[in-house]
Amino acid sequence: MDNKISRNIKTGCYSLTDVLMILISNKVRYVFIFLLGFMWFRNNSDKKMVKNAVKSLTVALLINSLIKLFYYKPRPFMKRRVRILIPSKMDSSFPSKHTLLVFAISTTVILCKRLLGLIMLGLSVLTGISRIWVGHHYPSDIIGSAIIGSLIGIVIEKMSRFFNFFYR
């Protein structure tokens, strides 16, 4: 499945889709940072959610580093003749750090602010698709990263509620 999907994506002709996928792949994380910063300074009720999102981000970075220490999967452009649209690191394809981080944050936000979280979840899905499109990851990398990131967001949010219950 991974190789078939990766080979069937027609990239490299710099169509509007290629440009859009490059933009999403490179810049969506800054939208997330801006939104978290905006919510932090907007009012005090959002600060707890932003703190949990930052905790999710930190745990996701830690898990990403641990997985990459023990598991290596070559990127699509290293193993097959898949075009890449932007330069990439030569490290393991799994997990996708971009996808892992945006799903961890968007899941944390969706549990507190449904509408904003759904918008961020949509951007997270687009980020995952863009990482496949630019040739850096296989679909299974994205699906696995999305699941791990979402689980991190859920666990951090549930732990926060659990500890708040005991430390009121």
N, C-alpha and C positions, 0 to 999 in steps of 0.2 A: 504494500500500500504506500509506504513512504516514498520509495523510488518512483513508482508510477505517477503519483501526484506531483512530486518534485520535477520530474521530466516533462510533464504536460503543461507546466506553467510557462507561458511564452513571454520571456522578459528580454530586455536588452535593446529594444527598439525605441526606448525612451518615449513611450506613449504617455498619455495623461495618467494612466493607471500606474505605470512605473514611477513617475514623479510623485504621485500621491502616496504610494507605498513607501517610498524612500522618506518622504516627509513624516509620515506616521511613525515609521520605524525609528527615526532619529529624534523626533520632537515631542511625542505624546508624553514622555516622562516629565518634561518641563511643564506641561499643562497640569499634571498631577501635583507637582511641587507648588505651582501657583495656586491651585485650588486649596491645598492644605494650608498654605501660608495665608490665604484670604480668610479661610475659616478660623484660623488661629487668632487673627486680629479682629474678626468681626464681632464675636461675643464670647462670653465665658462658657456658655453651654456647649459650644463646639470644641473646646480645648481638650476635653476628655477623649473625644472621638479622634482628634488629630494625634494625641499622644498614643492612642492604640494603633493608629495607622503607622506611626513611626516605629512602634514596637514590632508590628507585623513586618515592616520593611527590614528592620534589623535582623529579625529571626530568619526572614527569607534570604537575606545576604549570607547569613551564617550557614543555613542549610545548603544553599547553592555552592558555597566553598567546600563544605564537607562532601557533597555528592561528587564534585569535580576532583576531589582528592582520590576517591576510591573507584570512580567509574569514568571510562573514556569511550566516547562514541564520535567517530570522525564526522565532520560537517559534510553536508551534501556536496559542496563544491570540491572537497578533498577526495571523495570516494568516487563520485560520478562526474560526468561532464555536465554540470549544472552551472549556469551563468550566475555570477553575483553582480548585483547592481552597485553595491558600496563595499569598501574594504571591510574585512572581518579578521578577528583574532583566529588563531589556529588551535584554540583549545577545544575542549569537548563540546559537542553539540547539545548534549543534555546535561542539565536543564537549561532552558532559555532564560537567562537572567532578566531580560526586559519583560518577558511574559510573566515570570514568577513574581517580580516586584509589583507590576501593575495589577495583577489579580489579587495579591495579598492586600494591597491598599484598597482596591475597589470593593472587595468583599467586606473589609472592615467598615467602610463607609456605608455600604448598602444595608448593613445590620442596624445602623443608626439613623440614616437619612435615606429613605427609600428612593426618591426621585433622583437625587444627585448620584447615589450609588448605582442606579440603573444606567445613567448616562456614562459614568466612569466604567461600568462593566462593558458597555458597548465599545468604548474606546479601548478597553483591554482586549476584547475579541479582535478588534481591528489591528491592534499591535501584534497579536499572535499571528494573524493572517499575513501581516506585512513582513514578519520575520521569515515566514516560509517564502513569500514572494521575492524578497531580495536575495534568497538563496543561502541563508545562514542556518536554517533549521529544517528538520523534517516535521511533518504533521504530528507524529507521535511525541516529539520533543515538546511541541506547543501544548498538546493535550495534557501530557504529564505535568508540565510546568503550571498549567492553569489549575489542575486539580490540587497540586501541592500548595500553590499560592492561595487558593481559596480555603483549603484546610487550615493553613496558617492563620488567615484572617479570622476564620470562625473560632479557632482555639484561643487566639489572643483576646477576642471580644468576650467569649464565654468565661475565660479566666479573669478578665477584668470585672465582669459582673459578679462572679463568685467571690472574689476578694473584696469588692465593694460591699457585698452583703454582710460580710463578717467584720469589716472595719468602718462601719458607719459612725 
